[in-house]
């Protein structure tokens, strides 16, 4: 789905001067309204070489209040960016709610360039466009307004532009060999670009095509289009009454059993066996982690489970087997004010490490479908969307040769209460127990159902959940260390 503005239009400099001031004031006014709104604005300016992408971004930046705008031009990825999944750099650049981001050279640049230069096939292009549509849907579902503008320039006008620049000694430097190469590939580029616009022009994030030859016409039309889309969205937000139905997908249904009921919580390990096997498997994990580092293979460990299920104890037994220079433990608490102003996955994308590193999450992105669901901190539509969003996020990690292993540490209600009492009686553990821990016990069945749904919907072939019987801490710790080592060994 894409809209086409009238092509071949021109605007005189006098008319531009007359209209631009009023347009600038209106854009500033809606920007002020956006500051207090609950969504960000993302503006993509793409198009043919010489159509004025950079000039358009520069003009918008002059018109906006610069304190709430960021602009990025994504060229070839840096070494640091290549060591992360492809979309890592785009997630990091996303604006907070109430802010604006404008991009020249976005997530569309690489697929277009690769296909035009025959470095990927049509099938591979389709896969990349599918990933883009998924990414944009996640942003839109998270509240973002995405405005996508394609600046068009005919081949004749592109050729005339290059000739004019080269004829003037003062502007000759602006023409490169790449410009001439792109001119020769114009027809091929246009055909592929038209296909990309058709496939990625969705109802939530449509493309609009604007003639780029006349600077004055282009600038006014882009500004007016952004003004109209943003103004419309602000009006919708003001008028909308958003339903906050927090009920479970199985509202009114209380299944007699969940997947957690299948676990045998009586499994134990004697202290003597535990000590000898712990040293053995820590040694194996160390060797595998060292080999993975040399090969640039990263690991991400996700630890989820009940309060007092033993996640901290597991971490303290895993890290002695790792090189302290190449692992990170990320404890996930309630999001900060900055994190709440972004898509909930934004803070987790920021933690994606470089190749060969180990990252251990003490709780994770699954908070969206667990605590935020049960405690009514997210709307039903938000946490229902999260299952697919999480699966996509994890798929991107795995595609980038990251070994992802997810554990749910399960204990029963009696064992949890016993551990709470021990914490209260142990001075150096007392800080771990709060009134909220006891309050959460009252919602045990709700959490149990949420965990069941989480496991069913996010235990994929490439990223299955490992359920750990954790009433006996020794058994749980050893099972997790053995599993991590085994997963690494399989990959290596």
Secondary structure as UniProt FT lines:
FT   STRAND          2..4
FT   HELIX           13..35
FT   STRAND          41..47
FT   TURN            49..50
FT   HELIX           53..63
FT   HELIX           66..68
FT   STRAND          69..73
FT   HELIX           79..82
FT   TURN            86..87
FT   HELIX           88..92
FT   TURN            97..98
FT   STRAND          100..104
FT   TURN            107..108
FT   HELIX           109..116
FT   TURN            117..118
FT   HELIX           122..141
FT   TURN            142..143
FT   STRAND          145..152
FT   HELIX           155..167
FT   TURN            169..171
FT   HELIX           172..174
FT   HELIX           177..184
FT   HELIX           186..200
FT   STRAND          207..211
FT   HELIX           215..239
FT   TURN            249..252
FT   HELIX           259..262
FT   TURN            265..266
FT   HELIX           271..295
FT   STRAND          298..305
FT   TURN            307..308
FT   HELIX           311..318
FT   HELIX           319..321
FT   HELIX           324..326
FT   STRAND          327..331
FT   HELIX           337..340
FT   TURN            344..345
FT   HELIX           346..350
FT   TURN            355..356
FT   STRAND          358..362
FT   HELIX           365..368
FT   TURN            369..370
FT   HELIX           371..374
FT   TURN            375..376
FT   HELIX           380..399
FT   TURN            400..401
FT   STRAND          402..410
FT   HELIX           413..425
FT   HELIX           427..432
FT   HELIX           435..441
FT   TURN            442..443
FT   HELIX           444..458
FT   STRAND          465..469
FT   HELIX           473..491
//
